[in-house]
Amino acid sequence: MKLVKLPAERGLINANASIEDGELARVAGINKLYPNLVPVPEKLVDYQFVAFVRRARPSTDSWASLEPFSVGHIKGWKNLERAVTPATEVTTVDSAEQLFTMLGKNRIDVALYERWMGVALGKQMQMQDLRVVDPPLQMQSMFTYLHKRHAEKVPAIVAALRAIKAEGLYTRFCREKFAPLGAPASHCEAK
């Protein structure tokens, strides 16, 4: 497998058009918007979509609680595009690095992103004052999608993912990556 890093929206468009072979981690049901994509029906990982802040401390008991703040997220993250209320001032960007740079320069109050990837990126970017607001706004299981021309490979990928989980490799790799960031052991339980 070769991973090609593209902006999120471009990745979906390219996979749907068969320019790329698929998408690694997307929310369930994305194939309703991109009908040439076939889901691999074995969960890859759970994402916790949270608010990252530097100064503002919104309560994240609902998406509406973000309305008083300027919010940024990655273009093409469809679950966030649907969830943020129309009254919220939203800026979209192509990459996580752009998102966290905007937050670091106070161009947005809140960055919406996946908890553990955001914590890792914040450390990499040396953002000392980065904070995660709890509870998560949304928890989502993420799935791999293939272009329909690869549909015959889906059963083999499901079997491989299940085998990796059964032998403990998934849990071990997950803990190696996320435990240093503060992720609880339960985050890495293969489900």
Secondary structure, DSSP 8 states (H G I E B T S, - for coil): -------HHHHHHHHHTTSSSEEEEEETTGGGTSTTEEE-SS--EEEEEEEEESS-----SSGGGGTTSEEEEETT-HHHHHHS-TTSEEEEESSHHHHHHHHHTTS-SEEEEEHHHHHHHHHHTT-TT-EEEEEEEEEEEEEEEEEGGGGGGHHHHHHHHHHHHHTTHHHHHHHHHHGGGT--GGGG---
